[in-house]
Amino acid sequence: MAVLKTILTIVLVIICIALTVLILMQEGKSAGLGALAGSSDSYWSKNKGRSMEGILVKITRVLVILFIVLSCILNIGSLS
């Protein structure tokens, strides 16, 4: 059982590092002064799901879910 806990802890650390990198790679969500002129409503803002930014958001969501699940599993395992 200790080997499984060690493996899950290593996977959790890898997910934490990957999440940090992915979040830092993403652009800010604020439109800034461009929203005043209406320039924030462009082709790229409507089709973000198909762009690299959309892919980064999807990967981030998956990694966050894995992080939460692994954290809960490791916490329940440490209570026993």
N, C-alpha and C positions, 0 to 999 in steps of 0.2 A: 504494500500500500504506500510505502514511503517513496518508492520509485515513481509511482503514478503522480503523487503530489509534487515531486521534483520536476517531472516532465511538464505538468500543467503550469507550474510556476514559471518555468523557462518560456513556455508558449505565451503566458501572460505578459512577461517582460518584453518579448518580441512584439506583441500586439501593441503594448504601450509605446514602444519606440516608433513603430510604424504609424500609429495614430498621431504622434507628435509631428512627424515629418509630413504626413498628409495634411494636417491642419495648417501647418506653416506654409505649405505650397499653395493653398487656396487663396483666392482673392477676397478682399473685404466685401461685405454685403451692402454697405452704404453706397448710395449713388452720388453723394457729395453735391457739389454745385451743379453738376450736370442735370440733376433732377429739376432744377428751376427752369431750364430751357426746354425740357422735355426730351433731351437727347438720350435718356436712359432707356427709352422704349425703342430698341433697335432690333435688328434681325438676330443678333447674337444673344440678346437678353431673352428673346422668346424661345430660342432653340438651345438653351443651356444643357438640356438633357443629352444632347448628341455631341456636345463638345468635350474637351478634355476636363473642363471644370465640372461638368455634369458627371463624368466618370469618377472624378475624385470624390465628389459628394456621395455617390453610391457606395464606393469602396469604404469611405469613412463611416457610413451608416452601418454597414456589415461588420466592420471592425469594432464599432461601439457596442453592438449587440453581443458580439463574441466576448468583448471585455467584461460586460456586465454578467453574462452567463458564467464565465470562468471565475470571476470574482465571487459570485454566489456559491459556486461549487466548492471553491477553495475555503470559503468561510464556513460552510456547512461541514466540510471535512475536518476543519480544525476544532469544531465544537465537540466532536465525538471523542 
